[in-house]
Amino acid sequence: MGDSPMMASDALKRRFAPRIDPPPTQRRWRLELKKALPALTLFASVRLTGVIMATLWSLHLGRHPRTVLGLEWDGRWYWHISQYGYGLITHPKHGHAVYNDLAFFPLFPGLIRAVNTVLPIGPVNVALLITWTAALAAAWGIYAVGEMLHGRRVGILLVGLWAMLPHAIILTMAYTEPLMTAFAAWSLYAVLTRRWLTATTLAVLAGLCRPNGLAVAAAVVTGAVVHLWQLRRAGLPTAPRAWAAAAAAPLGWLGYIGWVGLRTHSPVGYFHVQSLWGSRFDFGHYAAHTFKHLIVGHDNLVTYATAAIVLGYLLLFVFCVLNRMPWPVLAYCAVLIVMAVGGTHFFTSKPRFLLPAFPLLIPLARHLARSRLRTLVVLLTALACVSLFYGTDLLTVSHRAL
């Protein structure tokens, strides 16, 4: 039976109707996402395998995987803040430390509370959803930075190396590193492409996320100063947006420090809270003492692995300087290293503090980009195995601070 005249008319209208293309910005982001898809697939594959291994081993030990991923160490503090706000202070049985939840920045628990209001699936599930989404956004931003600086192959390898870091299991836990790294990566991308409003907004959010979010503000300020200096040398008019970016980038970090100061009635209240946790800035004396202890004494495998990772980061920073990496990127990495190495206490947490320092992996990614495919497969497989087994052990067995 043939089609009716009305149906034929509708078909003709659809066939000859003008095609409405998506806006240019939307088309560009679709193209960028398509280019980044191999990197995101690699990242998701590695980290999903890590989640599966941690889940299986947690079940073997009689522990709930969601509790292990969502409520371990800092995750429990973020959960409590999201549910009850600030005000929790605990005194451990041994030692003189005082644990005050004002040490934790507000953006992540605030997001948990807000999303759980709209999507009531439970705060732990929401925290993991935010973390995993942020980790993918961070991987995309890392690819964008690597691809812009050194091409697509380096961008993909940079994401792969970041996913295979020994402490990368944290990227799938209810911690703030994935969220901060997402803000940092895209802020660096915006700085390098001179999108000052975007860079500043992301720097403010990073500053509300973690103490070392200050490194993102340092990158924006450095990028703005370098840009203004270049304009002056060229005899060109100044850029008001760059001035505004340099002034506004630290406001998120300064805002929370100021709020804690008001709450504790002391302009250095936040740093006092941190010192009660045992965290102070001593210009690396504690780290040097720990390295000396590892040489003349003995400790467990996790502590030795931590020392090796920290030394590796320092060496990679030297390579980044020698390779003349852009000043904003160097400033970002330098602040992260200074804050991680220069702080006291929680030595085994230092690789986590350095997890957002993804640009330090660029020299490795560039070197691997020149390798044959077979060599790449062997090396990346070996790195993935080390990362997956070490991360699972770190999360479920070692009981060392993450």
C-alpha positions as CSV (number, residue, x, y, z in Angstrom):
1,M,0.0,0.0,0.0
2,G,1.5,3.3,-1.0
3,D,2.2,6.3,1.2
4,S,-0.5,8.9,1.7
5,P,0.0,12.4,0.1
6,M,0.4,13.9,3.6
7,M,3.2,11.5,4.5
8,A,5.0,12.2,1.2
9,S,4.7,15.9,1.8
10,D,6.3,15.6,5.3
11,A,9.1,13.5,3.8
12,L,9.8,16.2,1.2
13,K,9.8,18.9,3.9
14,R,12.3,17.0,6.0
15,R,14.5,16.3,3.0
16,F,14.7,19.9,1.7
17,A,14.5,21.7,5.0
18,P,17.6,23.8,5.8
19,R,20.1,22.0,8.1
20,I,20.6,23.7,11.4
21,D,24.2,23.3,12.5
22,P,25.2,23.5,16.1
23,P,26.9,26.7,17.3
24,P,30.7,27.0,16.5
25,T,31.7,26.7,20.1
26,Q,29.6,23.5,20.5
27,R,31.1,22.1,17.2
28,R,34.6,22.9,18.5
29,W,34.1,21.1,21.8
30,R,32.7,18.1,20.0
31,L,35.8,18.0,17.9
32,E,38.1,18.4,20.9
33,L,36.3,15.6,22.7
34,K,36.6,13.3,19.7
35,K,40.3,14.0,19.6
36,A,40.7,13.3,23.3
37,L,38.6,10.1,23.2
38,P,41.5,7.7,23.0
39,A,43.2,9.3,26.0
40,L,39.9,9.2,28.0
41,T,39.4,5.6,27.1
42,L,42.9,4.7,28.2
43,F,42.4,6.6,31.5
44,A,39.0,5.1,32.2
45,S,40.2,1.5,31.4
46,V,43.1,1.7,33.8
47,R,41.2,3.4,36.6
48,L,38.2,1.1,36.2
49,T,40.5,-1.9,36.5
50,G,41.9,-0.3,39.7
51,V,38.4,0.0,41.1
52,I,37.6,-3.6,40.3
53,M,40.8,-4.8,42.0
54,A,40.2,-2.7,45.1
55,T,36.6,-3.9,45.2
56,L,37.5,-7.6,45.0
57,W,40.2,-7.3,47.6
58,S,38.0,-5.3,49.9
59,L,35.3,-8.0,49.7
60,H,38.0,-10.6,50.3
61,L,39.0,-8.8,53.5
62,G,35.3,-8.5,54.6
63,R,35.0,-4.7,54.0
64,H,32.4,-2.9,51.9
65,P,34.1,-1.4,48.8
66,R,32.0,1.7,48.9
67,T,33.2,2.4,52.4
68,V,36.8,1.8,51.4
69,L,36.6,4.2,48.5
70,G,34.2,6.8,50.0
71,L,34.9,6.9,53.7
72,E,38.6,6.2,54.2
73,W,40.8,8.9,55.8
74,D,39.9,12.3,54.5
75,G,36.8,11.0,52.8
76,R,35.1,10.5,56.2
77,W,35.8,14.2,57.1
78,Y,34.4,15.4,53.9
79,W,31.3,13.3,54.4
80,H,30.8,14.7,57.9
81,I,31.2,18.3,56.8
82,S,28.7,17.7,53.9
83,Q,26.2,16.4,56.4
84,Y,26.6,18.5,59.5
85,G,28.8,21.5,58.5
86,Y,31.9,22.6,60.2
87,G,32.5,22.2,63.9
88,L,33.9,18.7,64.5
89,I,37.0,18.5,66.7
90,T,38.5,15.2,67.8
91,H,41.4,14.3,70.2
92,P,43.2,11.1,69.3
93,K,44.0,8.7,72.2
94,H,47.8,8.9,71.6
95,G,49.8,12.1,71.1
96,H,48.9,15.8,71.4
97,A,47.3,16.4,68.1
98,V,43.9,18.1,67.8
99,Y,41.9,17.3,64.6
100,N,39.7,20.2,63.6
101,D,37.6,19.9,60.4
102,L,38.4,23.6,59.5
103,A,41.6,22.1,58.0
104,F,39.4,20.9,55.0
105,F,38.5,23.4,52.3
106,P,34.7,23.8,51.6
107,L,34.1,23.3,47.9
108,F,34.0,19.4,47.8
109,P,31.7,18.9,50.8
110,G,29.6,21.8,49.5
111,L,29.2,20.1,46.1
112,I,28.3,16.8,47.9
113,R,25.6,18.5,49.8
114,A,24.2,20.4,46.8
115,V,24.2,17.4,44.4
116,N,22.7,15.1,47.0
117,T,19.9,17.6,47.4
118,V,19.1,17.4,43.7
119,L,20.1,13.7,43.2
120,P,19.3,12.0,46.6
121,I,21.4,8.8,46.1
122,G,23.3,9.2,49.4
123,P,26.3,11.4,50.2
124,V,28.9,8.7,49.7
125,N,27.6,7.8,46.3
126,V,27.4,11.5,45.4
127,A,31.0,12.0,46.5
128,L,32.2,9.1,44.4
129,L,30.1,10.4,41.4
130,I,31.7,13.8,41.7
131,T,35.2,12.3,42.1
132,W,34.9,10.0,39.1
133,T,33.4,12.8,36.9
134,A,36.1,15.2,37.9
135,A,38.8,12.6,37.2
136,L,37.5,12.3,33.6
137,A,37.3,16.1,33.3
138,A,40.9,16.3,34.6
139,A,42.1,13.7,32.2
140,W,40.6,15.6,29.3
141,G,42.2,18.8,30.5
142,I,45.6,17.1,30.9
143,Y,45.3,15.8,27.3
144,A,44.4,19.3,26.1
145,V,47.5,20.8,27.7
146,G,49.8,18.0,26.5
147,E,48.3,18.1,22.9
148,M,48.6,21.9,22.7
149,L,52.3,21.9,23.9
150,H,53.6,18.9,22.1
151,G,51.0,17.2,19.9
152,R,48.3,14.5,20.2
153,R,50.6,11.5,20.8
154,V,52.2,13.3,23.8
155,G,48.8,14.3,25.1
156,I,47.5,10.7,25.1
157,L,50.7,9.4,26.7
158,L,50.6,12.1,29.3
159,V,47.1,11.0,30.4
160,G,48.2,7.4,30.4
161,L,51.2,8.1,32.6
162,W,49.0,10.2,35.0
163,A,46.5,7.3,35.2
164,M,49.3,4.9,36.1
165,L,51.0,6.8,38.9
166,P,51.5,4.7,42.0
167,H,49.0,6.8,44.0
168,A,46.5,7.1,41.1
169,I,44.0,4.9,43.1
170,I,43.1,8.2,44.9
171,L,41.6,9.4,41.6
172,T,38.7,7.0,42.3
173,M,38.3,7.8,46.0
174,A,36.2,10.5,47.7
175,Y,39.2,12.9,47.8
176,T,39.7,16.4,46.4
177,E,42.7,15.7,44.1
178,P,40.6,14.8,41.0
179,L,38.5,17.9,41.4
180,M,41.4,20.3,42.0
181,T,43.4,18.7,39.1
182,A,40.4,19.3,36.8
183,F,40.3,22.9,37.7
184,A,44.1,23.2,37.4
185,A,44.4,21.5,34.0
186,W,41.7,23.6,32.3
187,S,43.0,26.8,34.1
188,L,46.5,26.1,32.7
189,Y,45.0,25.5,29.3
190,A,43.1,28.8,29.6
191,V,46.3,30.6,30.7
192,L,48.3,29.2,27.8
193,T,45.5,30.3,25.4
194,R,45.1,33.7,27.2
195,R,41.5,33.1,28.2
196,W,41.9,35.2,31.4
197,L,38.3,35.1,32.7
198,T,38.1,31.3,32.4
199,A,41.6,30.8,33.9
200,T,40.7,33.1,36.9
201,T,37.4,31.5,37.6
202,L,38.9,28.0,37.6
203,A,41.8,29.3,39.8
204,V,39.3,30.6,42.4
205,L,37.5,27.3,42.4
206,A,40.8,25.4,42.8
207,G,41.6,27.7,45.7
208,L,38.4,26.7,47.4
209,C,39.1,23.0,46.9
210,R,42.5,22.3,48.5
211,P,45.3,24.2,50.3
212,N,47.7,23.6,47.4
213,G,45.0,25.0,45.0
214,L,47.1,28.1,45.6
215,A,49.4,26.7,42.9
216,V,46.7,27.3,40.2
217,A,46.5,31.0,41.3
218,A,50.3,31.2,41.0
219,A,50.1,29.9,37.5
220,V,47.5,32.5,36.5
221,V,49.5,35.3,38.1
222,T,52.7,34.2,36.4
223,G,51.0,33.9,33.1
224,A,49.4,37.3,33.4
225,V,52.7,38.9,34.4
226,V,54.6,37.3,31.5
227,H,51.9,38.4,29.1
228,L,51.9,42.0,30.3
229,W,55.7,42.0,30.1
230,Q,55.6,40.8,26.5
231,L,53.1,43.5,25.6
232,R,55.3,46.1,27.2
233,R,58.4,45.0,25.3
234,A,56.4,45.0,22.1
235,G,55.1,48.5,22.8
236,L,51.5,47.3,22.7
237,P,48.7,48.5,24.9
238,T,48.3,46.8,28.3
239,A,45.6,44.1,28.8
240,P,43.1,45.0,31.6
241,R,41.9,41.4,31.7
242,A,45.3,40.1,32.5
243,W,45.6,42.6,35.4
244,A,42.3,41.5,36.7
245,A,43.2,37.9,36.4
246,A,46.4,38.4,38.4
247,A,44.4,40.3,41.1
248,A,41.5,37.9,41.4
249,A,43.1,34.4,41.0
250,P,44.0,33.9,44.7
251,L,40.6,35.1,46.0
252,G,39.2,31.6,46.5
253,W,42.2,30.5,48.6
254,L,42.4,33.8,50.5
255,G,38.7,33.8,51.1
256,Y,38.6,30.5,52.9
257,I,41.8,31.4,54.9
258,G,40.1,34.7,55.9
259,W,36.9,33.0,56.9
260,V,38.7,30.5,59.1
261,G,40.5,33.5,60.6
262,L,37.2,35.2,61.4
263,R,35.9,32.0,62.9
264,T,38.9,31.4,65.1
265,H,39.4,35.1,65.9
266,S,42.9,35.0,64.5
267,P,44.3,36.1,61.2
268,V,46.5,33.0,61.2
269,G,43.8,30.7,62.5
270,Y,43.9,28.3,59.6
271,F,47.6,27.8,60.0
272,H,47.1,27.2,63.7
273,V,44.5,24.6,62.9
274,Q,46.9,22.9,60.6
275,S,49.7,23.0,63.2
276,L,47.4,21.1,65.6
277,W,47.2,18.4,63.0
278,G,51.0,18.3,63.0
279,S,51.2,20.1,59.6
280,R,53.5,23.1,59.4
281,F,55.8,24.5,56.8
282,D,59.4,24.0,57.9
283,F,61.2,24.5,54.5
284,G,61.8,20.7,54.1
285,H,63.5,20.0,57.4
286,Y,61.0,17.2,58.2
287,A,61.4,15.6,54.7
288,A,65.2,15.8,54.9
289,H,65.1,14.2,58.4
290,T,62.9,11.4,57.0
291,F,65.3,10.7,54.1
292,K,68.2,10.6,56.5
293,H,66.2,8.1,58.6
294,L,65.6,5.9,55.6
295,I,69.3,5.9,54.8
296,V,70.7,5.1,58.2
297,G,67.8,3.2,59.6
298,H,64.9,1.2,58.2
299,D,61.2,1.5,57.6
300,N,58.4,-0.2,55.7
301,L,58.1,-0.5,51.9
302,V,55.5,2.3,51.6
303,T,57.8,4.8,53.1
304,Y,60.7,3.9,50.9
305,A,58.3,4.0,47.9
306,T,57.2,7.4,48.9
307,A,60.8,8.7,49.1
308,A,61.5,7.3,45.7
309,I,58.4,9.0,44.2
310,V,59.2,12.3,45.8
311,L,62.8,12.2,44.4
312,G,61.4,11.2,41.0
313,Y,59.2,14.3,41.0
314,L,62.1,16.5,41.9
315,L,64.2,15.1,39.1
316,L,61.3,15.5,36.7
317,F,61.0,19.2,37.7
318,V,64.7,19.7,36.8
319,F,64.0,18.2,33.3
320,C,61.0,20.5,32.9
321,V,63.2,23.5,33.7
322,L,65.8,22.3,31.2
323,N,63.2,21.8,28.6
324,R,62.1,25.4,29.0
325,M,58.5,24.6,29.8
326,P,56.2,27.7,29.8
327,W,56.5,29.9,32.9
328,P,52.9,29.4,34.2
329,V,53.3,25.6,34.1
330,L,56.7,25.8,35.9
331,A,55.2,28.1,38.5
332,Y,52.3,25.7,39.1
333,C,54.6,22.7,39.6
334,A,57.1,24.7,41.7
335,V,54.4,25.7,44.2
336,L,53.0,22.2,44.4
337,I,56.5,20.8,45.1
338,V,57.4,23.5,47.7
339,M,54.1,22.9,49.6
340,A,54.4,19.1,49.5
341,V,58.1,18.8,50.3
342,G,58.3,21.8,52.7
343,G,55.5,20.6,54.9
344,T,55.8,18.5,58.1
345,H,54.0,15.3,59.0
346,F,52.1,12.8,56.8
347,F,55.2,11.8,54.8
348,T,53.4,9.0,53.0
349,S,50.8,11.5,51.8
350,K,53.3,13.6,49.8
351,P,52.8,11.6,46.6
352,R,49.1,12.4,46.9
353,F,49.9,16.1,47.3
354,L,51.9,15.9,44.1
355,L,49.3,14.0,42.2
356,P,48.0,17.2,40.6
357,A,51.5,18.0,39.3
358,F,50.8,16.3,36.0
359,P,53.0,18.6,33.8
360,L,56.0,17.0,35.5
361,L,55.2,13.9,33.4
362,I,55.6,15.8,30.1
363,P,59.3,15.0,29.7
364,L,58.5,11.2,30.1
365,A,55.6,11.5,27.7
366,R,57.8,13.2,25.1
367,H,60.4,10.5,25.4
368,L,57.9,7.7,25.1
369,A,56.3,9.4,22.1
370,R,59.5,8.6,20.2
371,S,59.4,4.9,21.1
372,R,58.1,2.0,19.0
373,L,54.6,0.7,19.5
374,R,55.8,-2.6,21.0
375,T,58.1,-0.8,23.4
376,L,55.2,1.5,24.4
377,V,52.9,-1.5,25.0
378,V,55.4,-3.3,27.2
379,L,56.3,-0.2,29.3
380,L,52.7,1.0,29.8
381,T,51.6,-2.5,30.7
382,A,54.3,-2.8,33.3
383,L,53.5,0.6,34.7
384,A,49.8,-0.2,34.9
385,C,50.5,-3.5,36.8
386,V,52.7,-1.7,39.3
387,S,50.2,1.1,39.8
388,L,47.2,-1.3,40.1
389,F,48.8,-3.7,42.6
390,Y,50.5,-0.9,44.6
391,G,47.3,1.1,44.8
392,T,45.2,-1.8,45.9
393,D,47.7,-2.6,48.6
394,L,47.9,1.0,49.7
395,L,44.2,1.3,50.0
396,T,43.3,-2.0,51.6
397,V,46.3,-3.4,53.4
398,S,49.0,-0.9,54.3
399,H,46.9,1.3,56.7
400,R,49.4,4.2,56.0
401,A,48.0,7.7,55.7
402,L,46.9,8.5,52.2
